[in-house]
């Protein structure tokens, strides 16, 4: 069926920025002359999709109403998603609650209808389709060896891709900005207007917009809308004797959720990492590419793969740890929900680190000892900051240079610290991040 260049509303729904995003102006679909037949499958149309929409975003907003079984996203007419719920009652609740709501404040408005399909077919789990009943190993038979082995190195293409990122405005994020500079009004983080305002804020117990997109401040709205990259990246030139899955997780979790990490046996010091979304990959590349630590200059590049398959029998790295790790359920991921994501600052490496979630009675010497125990350079300055609660402590660490700070973060992020006075069975898990501070005040 052909359409004229104007794209008449009577022939199809318009999804450009001029289309109304107000629920009062949606009205009923003028093409539908008979009442909708309730179904356990909903059709979601995203009007004015300024930010990327993927399975994670759709599942985040739909699971508030009940169990989501399958999701399929298609982009032939703007951005639309079919969502299969476990029953009609759940779907009806979701339809009533989501119709006319904004995923992010002022954009990505949802128009929701009952679908006509009986079941959604998902052939593989990826950014645009997901079957939540499908075990990970059903994504394909990975027991057969690849015909050409591991993918060829992409380091030769890195320069061109980074130049292209520069043209798109994907410059590294500037330091010294608060989290609201990156996750503020545009994501509905300040007043809960995203996802339908007070109604959605009350359901979540807070005022946070839904979704997983947190971008560099240099990225324009146009490039955000057009970017739909895969969430997998290549990491090259790692120190093969000192790096492992946990240490790579410690670094990359600052820029997005880390799903899987796989070191390549055929290329020493090379790893593939699946992040929570493509924007997390872009943030990591923009801030970490060409950083030097452990006497190696790490480079990062985009990958064409959409996900990493499970490795049933990983080989051992030089330190004896496995070469593959699934970190999807790791509680140390820092972007698990909008509230936790909003507390993160996306910053490039610096010589000053922020530490938090340490015992309330921890001493400066106790903090230094954490790094000494791992044969690292101890921070030259440890400054304890006033804590908002008496249940934990926080502060700043200053190292001699960025290299020492990166090595400290990679090796000691998420280190358990015992709370000796409380005699607790559970240690505190010290968390580290790069700081925007330029100097540390003298005690």
C-alpha positions as MATLAB code, in Angstrom:
seq = 'XXXXXXXXXXXXXXXXXXXXXXXXXXXXXXXXXXXXXXXXXXXXXXXXXXXXXXXXXXXXXXXXXXXXXXXXXXXXXXXXXXXXXXXXXXXXXXXXXXXXXXXXXXXXXXXXXXXXXXXXXXXXXXXXXXXXXXXXXXXXXXXXXXXXXXXXXXXXXXXXXXXXXXXXXXXXXXXXXXXXXXXXXXXXXXXXXXXXXXXXXXXXXXXXXXXXXXXXXXXXXXXXXXXXXXXXXXXXXXXXXXXXXXXXXXXXXXXXXXXXXXXXXXXXXXXXXXXXXXXXXXXXXXXXXXXXXXXXXXXXXXXXXXXXXXXXXXXXXXXXXXXXXXXXXXXXXXXXXXXXXXXXXXXXXXXXXXXXXXXXXXXXXXXXXXXXXXXXXXXXXXXXXXXXXXXXXXXXXXXXXXXXXXXXXXXXXXXXXXXXXXXXXXXXXXXXXXXXXXXXXXX';
ca = [
       0.000    0.000    0.000;
       1.484    3.356   -1.018;
       1.293    6.624    0.853;
       1.543   10.205   -0.376;
       4.469   12.352    0.680;
       2.347   14.220    3.199;
       1.563   11.027    5.116;
      -2.117   11.760    5.725;
      -3.269   11.101    9.284;
      -6.292    9.191    7.990;
      -3.984    6.733    6.298;
      -1.377    6.330    8.986;
      -0.395    7.701   12.327;
       2.310   10.350   12.163;
       5.267    9.948   14.477;
       7.192   13.152   13.779;
       7.768   15.902   16.326;
       4.700   17.895   15.210;
       2.270   15.193   16.268;
       0.439   15.950   19.499;
       1.894   14.372   22.646;
      -1.030   15.345   24.848;
      -3.321   12.560   25.983;
      -6.403   14.773   25.652;
      -5.624   15.220   21.957;
      -5.003   11.538   21.260;
      -8.675   10.627   21.314;
      -9.752    7.339   19.847;
      -8.228    5.960   16.711;
     -10.388    7.465   13.897;
      -9.918    4.318   11.804;
     -11.416    2.050   14.442;
     -15.195    2.015   14.140;
     -15.824   -0.980   16.352;
     -14.830   -1.441   20.013;
     -11.404   -2.885   20.638;
     -11.355   -6.555   21.546;
      -9.363   -7.051   24.774;
      -6.226   -9.092   24.306;
      -3.184  -10.068   26.350;
      -0.968   -8.441   23.689;
      -0.634   -4.662   23.419;
       0.593   -2.501   20.546;
       2.649    0.435   21.825;
       3.443    3.300   19.455;
       6.128    5.723   20.622;
       5.296    9.240   19.452;
       8.216   11.677   19.120;
      10.911    9.097   19.996;
      13.674   11.574   20.834;
      15.707    8.987   22.730;
      16.535    5.390   21.771;
      13.922    2.776   22.600;
      14.914   -0.845   23.150;
      13.611   -3.947   24.904;
      15.006   -2.844   28.261;
      13.117    0.454   28.140;
       9.812   -1.154   27.114;
      10.120   -3.891   29.722;
      10.925   -1.337   32.441;
       7.713    0.608   31.884;
       5.475   -2.438   31.333;
       6.580   -4.615   34.230;
       5.026   -2.114   36.645;
       1.646   -3.626   35.781;
       2.467   -7.334   35.804;
       4.466  -10.104   34.189;
       5.807   -9.437   30.691;
       6.252  -12.565   28.555;
       7.618  -11.331   25.219;
       8.512   -8.051   23.517;
       9.062   -7.356   19.817;
      10.077   -3.881   18.563;
       9.743   -2.853   14.921;
      10.655    0.427   13.268;
       8.984    0.529    9.860;
       6.560    3.289   10.890;
       8.453    5.167   13.556;
       8.941    3.071   16.687;
       6.339    0.495   17.725;
       6.440   -2.424   20.138;
       4.269   -5.473   20.669;
       4.173   -6.544   24.316;
       2.745   -9.890   25.411;
       1.519  -10.101   29.013;
       0.616  -13.199   31.006;
      -3.140  -12.459   30.852;
      -5.759  -10.036   29.556;
      -6.330   -8.388   32.928;
      -2.675   -7.386   33.207;
      -2.672   -6.072   29.642;
      -5.814   -4.027   30.292;
      -4.230   -2.486   33.397;
      -1.079   -1.631   31.439;
      -3.126   -0.113   28.595;
      -5.024    2.130   30.972;
      -1.928    3.214   32.818;
       0.437    3.725   29.882;
      -1.761    5.313   27.210;
      -0.719    8.934   26.822;
       2.164    8.721   29.297;
       5.651   10.022   28.499;
       8.565    7.622   28.915;
      10.794   10.688   29.293;
       9.488   14.158   30.146;
       8.037   15.871   27.087;
       8.827   13.120   24.586;
       8.565    9.401   23.794;
       4.807    9.509   24.382;
       3.001    6.169   24.362;
      -0.116    5.389   22.366;
      -1.440    1.996   23.464;
      -3.934   -0.310   21.731;
      -4.895   -3.945   22.089;
      -3.063   -6.094   19.558;
      -4.665   -8.695   17.330;
      -2.012  -11.420   17.469;
      -2.450  -14.503   19.646;
       1.261  -14.943   20.399;
       4.510  -13.145   19.641;
       7.288  -15.087   17.927;
      10.804  -14.341   19.191;
      13.624  -16.128   17.397;
      16.490  -14.691   19.438;
      16.953  -12.368   22.384;
      18.444   -9.008   21.485;
      17.885   -5.227   21.648;
      14.653   -5.397   19.585;
      13.115   -8.683   20.725;
      13.083  -10.746   23.891;
      11.361  -13.852   25.146;
      11.518  -13.806   28.951;
      10.624  -17.509   29.061;
      13.567  -18.459   26.821;
      16.678  -19.837   28.548;
      19.906  -18.151   27.544;
      21.234  -21.269   25.790;
      18.302  -21.315   23.381;
      19.602  -18.257   21.556;
      21.390  -20.587   19.199;
      23.529  -23.687   19.120;
      26.908  -22.438   20.307;
      28.438  -25.887   20.605;
      29.610  -25.832   16.996;
      32.855  -23.911   16.399;
      32.676  -20.741   14.330;
      33.753  -21.199   10.713;
      36.376  -18.431   10.839;
      37.127  -18.442   14.575;
      37.051  -15.198   16.543;
      36.111  -11.943   14.832;
      39.035   -9.980   13.334;
      40.491   -7.059   15.227;
      38.611   -3.790   14.887;
      41.437   -1.640   16.221;
      42.325   -0.535   12.711;
      38.851    0.893   12.318;
      38.868    2.650   15.644;
      40.138    5.956   14.377;
      37.440    6.238   11.770;
      34.707    5.317   14.231;
      35.954    7.855   16.759;
      36.089   10.536   14.056;
      32.528    9.648   13.188;
      31.558    9.946   16.859;
      33.107   13.401   16.897;
      31.041   14.469   13.910;
      27.907   13.242   15.721;
      28.802   15.300   18.774;
      29.679   12.303   20.971;
      32.509   14.044   22.746;
      33.728   12.780   26.134;
      31.745   14.198   29.006;
      33.175   17.152   30.798;
      34.007   16.670   34.429;
      32.667   18.623   37.346;
      28.961   18.423   36.543;
      26.263   17.181   38.834;
      24.198   14.141   37.974;
      21.241   16.341   37.057;
      23.287   17.829   34.216;
      23.157   14.423   32.546;
      19.987   12.892   33.938;
      17.957   15.984   34.767;
      14.742   17.335   33.310;
      15.179   15.641   29.943;
      14.790   12.268   31.666;
      12.121   13.303   34.168;
      14.499   12.803   37.078;
      13.644   15.943   39.057;
       9.901   15.990   39.444;
       8.655   12.651   38.221;
       6.921   14.030   35.127;
       8.324   11.217   33.005;
       5.965    8.258   32.606;
       2.778   10.116   33.450;
       3.760   12.374   36.362;
       2.338   11.845   39.850;
       0.515    8.647   38.960;
       3.725    6.865   37.953;
       5.777    8.475   40.734;
       3.404    7.122   43.351;
       3.650    3.602   41.881;
       7.437    3.619   42.035;
       7.767    5.467   45.315;
       9.898    8.150   43.710;
      10.124   10.614   40.864;
      12.337    9.071   38.230;
      11.842    8.742   34.527;
      12.140    5.272   33.067;
      14.704    3.966   30.650;
      18.372    3.329   30.176;
      19.646    6.207   28.019;
      22.221    8.433   29.672;
      24.292   10.251   27.085;
      27.246   12.507   26.679;
      26.323   16.145   27.056;
      27.784   16.788   23.614;
      25.359   14.479   21.788;
      22.650   16.344   19.910;
      19.001   15.321   19.923;
      19.313   14.320   16.276;
      22.200   11.942   16.883;
      20.444   10.472   19.929;
      17.415    9.656   17.818;
      19.435    8.072   15.040;
      21.805    6.010   17.190;
      20.786    2.399   17.644;
      24.140    0.712   18.169;
      24.754   -2.776   19.485;
      25.570   -3.059   23.207;
      28.806   -5.017   22.644;
      32.323   -3.585   22.498;
      35.865   -4.809   22.020;
      38.547   -4.063   24.617;
      42.143   -4.359   23.402;
      45.660   -4.159   24.885;
      44.838   -5.173   28.440;
      47.591   -6.465   30.713;
      47.036  -10.216   30.315;
      48.633  -11.069   33.675;
      46.816   -8.518   35.825;
      43.375   -8.145   34.215;
      40.402  -10.469   34.616;
      36.610  -10.321   34.365;
      36.101   -8.846   37.840;
      38.664   -6.086   37.333;
      37.237   -5.141   33.947;
      33.769   -5.063   35.523;
      35.090   -2.737   38.270;
      36.029   -0.171   35.629;
      33.195   -0.453   33.114;
      30.362   -0.478   35.666;
      30.931    3.269   36.076;
      29.467    3.852   32.609;
      26.558    1.409   32.448;
      25.331   -2.020   33.456;
      27.780   -4.792   32.546;
      26.017   -7.940   31.312;
      28.764  -10.336   30.168;
      32.554  -10.295   29.868;
      34.512  -12.687   27.666;
      38.303  -12.790   27.267;
      39.433  -14.177   23.919;
      41.751  -17.166   24.003;
      43.174  -16.504   20.550;
      44.071  -12.875   21.371;
      45.803  -12.333   24.674;
      44.773   -9.153   26.454;
      41.616   -8.796   24.376;
      38.048   -9.026   25.691;
      34.492   -8.595   24.480;
      31.985   -6.925   26.790;
      28.195   -6.795   26.530;
      26.782   -3.707   28.216;
      23.188   -2.950   29.142;
      22.666   -0.826   26.019;
      24.534    0.797   23.152;
      24.750    4.149   24.903;
      26.721    2.595   27.757;
      29.201    1.403   25.136;
      29.479    4.913   23.726;
      30.022    6.390   27.191;
      32.777    3.881   27.962;
      34.559    4.507   24.656;
      34.281    8.288   24.984;
      35.794    8.311   28.473;
      38.182    5.344   28.587;
      39.681    4.868   25.135;
      43.490    5.111   25.081;
      43.814    5.225   28.883;
      47.001    3.665   30.267;
      47.166    1.494   33.391;
      49.159   -1.576   34.432;
      51.745   -0.608   31.763;
      49.236   -1.117   28.936;
      47.363    1.407   26.793;
      43.791    0.152   26.562;
      41.762    0.783   23.414;
      38.030    0.257   22.986;
      35.993   -0.213   19.809;
      32.424   -0.837   18.772;
      31.395   -4.397   17.901;
      28.815   -5.495   15.366;
      27.586   -8.307   17.602;
      24.247   -7.699   19.322;
      24.953   -9.939   22.321;
      27.463  -12.398   23.767;
      26.521  -16.063   23.957;
      27.104  -18.003   27.143;
      30.432  -19.844   27.346;
      29.858  -23.246   28.917;
      33.541  -24.141   29.472;
      35.653  -20.980   29.808;
      39.406  -21.346   29.910;
      41.495  -20.085   32.816;
      43.197  -16.712   32.742;
      46.813  -16.435   34.046;
      45.514  -15.578   37.544;
      43.381  -18.741   37.634;
      40.001  -17.043   37.229;
      37.554  -17.973   34.413;
      37.759  -16.131   31.102;
      33.972  -15.607   30.949;
      31.553  -14.159   33.460;
      27.835  -13.345   33.324;
      27.306  -10.274   35.513;
      23.659   -9.634   34.654;
      22.578  -10.280   38.245;
      25.531   -8.521   39.868;
      24.214   -6.103   42.495;
      27.281   -3.896   41.977;
      25.881   -2.774   38.612;
      25.038    0.891   39.170;
      22.294    1.523   36.616;
      19.785   -1.085   37.764;
      16.918    1.428   38.025;
      16.409    5.130   37.281;
      16.949    6.166   40.898;
      20.332    4.442   41.183;
      21.338    5.588   37.696;
      20.607    9.208   38.562;
      23.129    9.066   41.397;
      26.002    8.258   39.014;
      28.234   10.883   37.519;
      29.673   10.038   34.109;
      33.244   11.306   34.369;
      36.590   10.569   32.697;
      39.425    9.113   34.775;
      41.036   11.481   37.279;
      43.649   11.236   40.010;
      41.031   11.785   42.722;
      38.623    8.980   43.563;
      35.423    9.089   45.561;
      34.913    6.158   47.952;
      31.659    5.279   49.693;
      29.806    2.419   51.394;
      32.621    1.839   53.883;
      32.221    1.108   57.629;
      31.173    4.167   59.642;
      34.199    3.809   61.948;
      36.789    3.276   59.206;
      40.087    5.127   59.642;
      42.310    6.793   57.093;
      44.957    4.155   57.725;
      42.368    1.414   57.242;
      41.514    2.809   53.802;
      45.186    3.034   52.823;
      45.740   -0.564   53.886;
      43.157   -1.784   51.328;
      45.450   -0.679   48.511;
      48.691   -1.745   50.193;
      47.309   -5.282   50.626;
      46.973   -5.529   46.841;
      50.512   -4.258   46.145;
      49.270   -0.943   44.824;
      50.385    2.611   45.482;
      48.516    3.884   48.521;
      46.698    7.218   48.116;
      48.808   10.138   49.260;
      45.745   11.786   50.791;
      42.658   10.239   52.393;
      39.911   12.707   53.301;
      36.788   11.529   55.126;
      33.660   13.479   54.227;
      30.639   14.085   56.458;
      28.264   11.172   55.872;
      24.527   11.562   55.359;
      23.979    8.520   57.555;
      25.711    6.922   60.512;
      25.450    3.509   58.838;
      28.388    4.056   56.465;
      31.189    6.461   55.589;
      32.525    8.144   52.467;
      35.417   10.314   51.362;
      38.001   11.267   48.748;
      41.309    9.671   47.774;
      44.073   11.543   45.982;
      46.787    9.669   44.089;
      49.928   10.990   42.441;
      48.500   10.678   38.928;
      45.639    9.284   36.871;
      47.451    5.996   36.198;
      47.752    5.183   39.909;
      44.097    6.122   40.458;
      42.905    3.895   37.610;
      44.927    0.927   38.871;
      43.499    1.466   42.353;
      39.926    1.590   41.065;
      40.333   -1.438   38.800;
      41.860   -3.587   41.555;
      40.033   -2.364   44.669;
      36.555   -1.319   43.578;
      34.026   -3.544   45.429;
      36.582   -4.739   47.973;
      34.957   -6.166   51.145;
      35.888   -4.302   54.342;
      35.026   -5.872   57.676;
      33.222   -3.798   60.285;
      35.118   -5.051   63.333;
      33.226   -3.054   65.967;
      29.780   -4.242   64.852;
      30.785   -7.935   64.687;
      28.680   -8.311   61.571;
      28.827  -11.395   59.360;
      28.450   -9.198   56.295;
      31.309   -6.896   55.274;
      30.883   -3.492   53.679;
      31.566   -3.479   49.929;
      33.679   -0.396   49.256;
      32.695    1.355   46.044;
      34.956    3.653   44.066;
      34.317    6.154   41.300;
      36.172    8.967   39.592;
      35.654   12.347   41.219;
      35.091   15.756   39.691;
      37.085   17.373   42.521;
      40.324   19.016   41.464;
      41.819   19.242   44.954;
      41.201   17.717   48.372;
      40.780   20.052   51.349;
      43.427   19.737   54.029;
      42.278   18.108   57.287;
];
